[in-house]
Amino acid sequence: MRFSSDAVLARSVSQWSMDLNSPDVRVRDQAARHLRELDPKGLSALTNLLNAKDSMLRRICLPLARRLPPGLRLKIYQMLKPVSAPTVRAVAARALGTIGPPAGEAIPALGRALRDKDRTVVWEAATALGHVGKDSVSTLVSALKDEAPTTRHASVYALGLIRSDAGAAVPELISMLNDPDANVRGSTVDTLAKIGGPAVPALIEIVKQPDKSRRELAAKALAAMGVTAEDALPALLKMIQDQDASLRRLAIELIGAIWPWEKETVLALTERLKDPDQEVRLAVAKVLTQLYDKAQPAVPPLSEALNDESAPVREQAARALGNVGPTAKLAVPALTRLLEDREDSVRAAATEALKNIIPGVTQASPAK
């Protein structure tokens, strides 16, 4: 049923909004049901709660009461309205979010609440806009230009709740990768990843640019997308040749997340097993370990990597070869020599690899 304005008066939308915070799940569920069944007048009343302000008496008395003895302070608190205006605004925003897309007419008011002085109100308003959905995108994009970091951060987060329907916000979100606030930048990466496909072309363009910090953030967003970002592969294969070792490693890890395992990709990665940076070599070996038999074209360079000066690289190369299985027999002599490695973890990895490559072998012996 739809609640009439009389029913709204009998059981105020303010109380239903408060009930969303009840410890009793039945009370919360009942409140949510009532809110979703509000008629237009009820929805308007709920939206108006976003404008709630403390009375002049409350604004004057509360600061004074904090300086008084406990007994007198309690009497003043009992005299004043028990719920503060910011709390009312926050629960109203949460209630509108519970209603979701049907609360679309509240978008302008929620947009104004994004600039509220109270942080809780800002976050509840942003979350509500995210739950209202794609009709909120333009309002949230406008808030990305706000001076307050909290407003920008919350707006970026809300666009992530809308996911691919927030594709129109991608150009503005890309600019947020330059935001002076680290929290905003980090949230932007998460949101771009949630938007997915619509964000891929713009992120690929950033990966091609010389700005290291932006490239790193764009690569992280692409990595979080996984296979959705497969179109980024050509740019990433170029990135593994970058002069900056950290970017080479990041590109390799991203290729591993995308999982585009053609032979050409495997061979391009194996070239970096001779990279001058140990962490880059290790990243390659870890990615190849994920491929199992698809890493078969990499068996010769992985066999050479068993002689790497770095124990973690030797260990990971052995594990990668073991995962390839019987078709990695070329590596058996080198793996056998590794049974006498000075590191326990390397010897253990070589033993397991030999068991996988030579079925039936339970205990390998060092080469004489």
N, C-alpha and C positions, 0 to 999 in steps of 0.2 A: 504494500500500500504506500501511497504518497502522503506525507504529513502536511496537513494544512497549517496556516499561520496560527490557528488556535492551539494546535498540538505543539507547535514550536514554542508558544508562550507557556504551555503547561510544563514542558520539559525543555528548558532552554538549550539552545545549541552550545552555549558556553559550558553547560554541565556535561553534555555529551562529549565535547572536546576534552574536558578534564578527565572524563572516564577512560579515554584512550591510554592514560598513564596508570590505570588501576592495576594493582597486583593480581586481581582476579581476572582470569582469562575470559570468563563468561561475561563479566561487565565490559571488558574491552571489546569483545565480539559484538555484544548488543549495541554498544555505542557506535561502532563502525557501521553496523547495519542501519541504525537510525540516520546517521550522517549521509550514507549513500542514498537514502530514500527522501532526502530533503526536497521540498518543492522549491520553486524559484525564490519565493519570499524567504524561506529558511536559509537558502544558499546565500542570499543577499545579507541576511542577518549575520551569518557566520563570517562573511567577507568583511563586514563592518567591524568585527572584533579586531581586525588587523590595525585598526586606528585607536585601540584602547589606550587611554592615558590615565596616569594616576591623578587623583584629585589634588587640588592645591593644599588641602589639609594634610593629606598623606605625604606630599613632597616636603612640607615644612616640618611635620612631626617626626617622621622616621629618622632623619639625621639627628634630631635633638634627643629622641628616645634612646639612642645608642649610648648616650653619655649619662643616662639616669641610672639610679639603683635598680636592681633586677625586679623588685616588686612593682615599682611605678612603671618601669619599662613594659612589663607584661600587661598592665592595665591599658596602656596606650596602644599596644599591639592589638588587644582585644577590641578596642574601640574602632580601630581602622579596618578597612576592607581587608580580609585575610589574604587575598591573592593580588599580587602586583600586576601592573599593566603589562610589563614585558612578558610575564608568564602567560597572561591572557593572549597576547599577540602570538607567542610561540605555539601555544596549544591550538590556536585557531589555524595557523599555518599548517601544523601537522594534520589537523582534521581535513583541511582542503586537499592535502596530499593523499589522505586516505580515500577521498572521493574519486581522485584521479581525473581522467579526461573530461568527465561531465562538469568539473569545476572550472572549465575554461574561462568563464566570465570573470573569474577572480584573478586572472593573469596580471592585469595592470596593477592591482593592489598588491599582489605578491611581488611584483617587480619593484614597487616602492619599498616593500619590506626588506628587500635585499640591501637597502641603504640604512637599515635600522641601526641605532647606536648599540643595541644589545646583540652580542655575537650569536647567542642561541636563536634569536629571532631570525637572524640572517641565514643561518644554516637550515633552520626549519623551512623558511620560505624557499630557499634554493632547492631543497629536497622535494618540496611540494611541487614546484615548477617542473622538476624532473619527472615526477609521477604523472603530472598532467599531460606531459608528452610533447610531441613535435610542435604543437601550437605555441609552446613557450620558447622556442629556439631564438627568435628575434629578440625577445625580452632579455634572455640570458646573455646573448651576444653583446647587447648594449651595456650590460653590467661588467663585461670584461674590461671596459675602459675606465672603470671607477678607480678613484685614488686609493680606496681602502683595500689592502691585501686580502682581508677576510672576505669581502664581497667578490673579488676576483677569484679567489680560491674556491669559494662555495659555488660560484657560477660555472666554473670549469667542471667541478665535480658533478653538478646537476646535468650538464650536457652529456656526461658519460652515462647517466641513467637513461637517457633517451636513445643511446646507442646509434645504430645506423641511420635512424630518422633525424639525427643531428648533423647529417653530412653537410648541410649548408653552412655550418659553423666552422668547417675545416680551415678556410683561409685565416679567420681570426684566431683560431686555436694555434695555428702554426706560428703566428706572431707572438703568442704567449710563451713560446719556448725561449724568448728573450726577456721574459719578465724578471724584474730585479729580485723577486721573492722566490727562494728555492722551493718552498712548498707549492707554490703556484706552478712552477715549472714541472715538478714531479707529478702533480695531479694532471697536468696537461698531457704528459706521456701516457698515463693510464687512460685518460679519456679518449685520446686518439686511437689507442689500441682497441677500446670498446666500440668506437665508431666503425673500425674495421675497414672494409673495402673502399669506401669513399675517401678515406684518408691516405691510402697507399700512394697514389701518384705524387701528391705533394711531399710526402715523406721521402720518397725516392729522390726527388729533386734536391732535397736538403742533404741527403747522403752524398750527392755529387759535388756539393759546395765545399769550399776550403775551411769554413768555420768549424773548428774541432768540437766545441761544446755543443753546437746545434746538431752536428752530425751524430755525435754520441747519443743525444736525446732522441733523435729521429730513429736511430738504429735500435734503441731500446724499445720504442713504440712498435716498430716492425717485428722485433723478436717476440713481443707479447702477443702479436697477432698469429704467429705460427704460419700455417700453410696459406692463410689469407694473403700473406705478403709475398707470395712466390714471384710476382712480377718484379720484385726488387732484386732478384738474383744477379742480373748483369751488373748493376751498380755495386753490389756487394763483392762480386768477384774482382772488380776493379779495386775496391777498397782494401782487399787483402794484400795489395801491393803498396799500400800507403807507407810513407816514410815514418809515420808514428806507430810504434809497436802496439800501443794500447788500442788504436783504431783497427789495426790488423787483427788483433785478438778478438775484438768486439764483432767484427765482420764475420769471422770464422764461427763464433758462437751463434750468431744470427743465422748463418747458413744452416747450422745444425738444427735450429728451431724451425726453420722453414721446411726442411726435409725434402729438397728437390733432387733426388739421388739418381741423376744420369751419370754415365761413365765420365763424361767431360768434367762434371762438377767434382767428382772424386779425384780425378787426376790433377785438377787445378789446386785442390786443397793439399794434396800430397807434396806439391812443390814447396809448401811452407814447412815441411818437416825438416828442412835445412835452414829455416829462418835463424838469424843470429840471436833472436830473443827466445829464451827458454820458455816463457809463458805462452808465446805464440805456438811453439812446437808442441807443447803440452795440450793446448786447445785443439790443435789439429788431431792429435792422437785420441783425445776424448771424443771428438765428433765421429771419427772413424770407428771407434768402439761401438757406437750406437747403430752402425750400419749392418753389423753381422756379415752375411755372405755378400752383401752389396759392396763391401769394401775390398772385394777380391782384386780389382785392378791396382789397389794400393799395397799389395803384399810385398813386392820388391823394396819400395822405399820404407815400409814399416819394418822389414827385416834389417835394413841399414840402421833404422832408428834404435834398434836393440843395442847398438854400440854408443848411443848418445851419452854425453858426459853427465847428463842430469838423470838421477835415479827415478824421479817421477815420470819422466818421458820414457825411459826404458820400460818401466812397469806398465804404463798405459799402452805402449806399442805392443807389448806381449799380450795384454788383454784383448786388444783389437784383433791381433792375429788369431788368438784362440776363438774369438767370436766368428771369424771367417770360416773356421772349421777345416775339414779335410782338404779343401782346395788351397790351403796355405802351406802345403808340404815343403815348399821352397824355403820356408823359415825354420824348419826343424833343426838344421845344424846350429844356427845362431841361437835358437831358443835353448838347445841342449847346453851350449857354452854358458848360457845365462844361469844355469842351475848352480854355478859356482860364484855368482855375483856376491859382492860384499853386503848387499842389502837384503834383509829377510823378505821384504815385500816384493822385491823384484824376483827373487827365487820362487816365491809362492805363485806369482803371476805366470812365470815361465812353466812351472809344473802343471798348472791348470790348463794353460794353452796347449801343451803337448798332449794332454789327455783328450782335448777336444779335436785336435788335428789328427791324432793317431788313435782311432777308436779301439778300445780294448786295453790300452795301456793304463795301468794303475799306478805305476811308479817309474818315472824316467830316471836315467842315470846320466851323470855328467860326462861330457866328451873326454876321451883319454888323450 
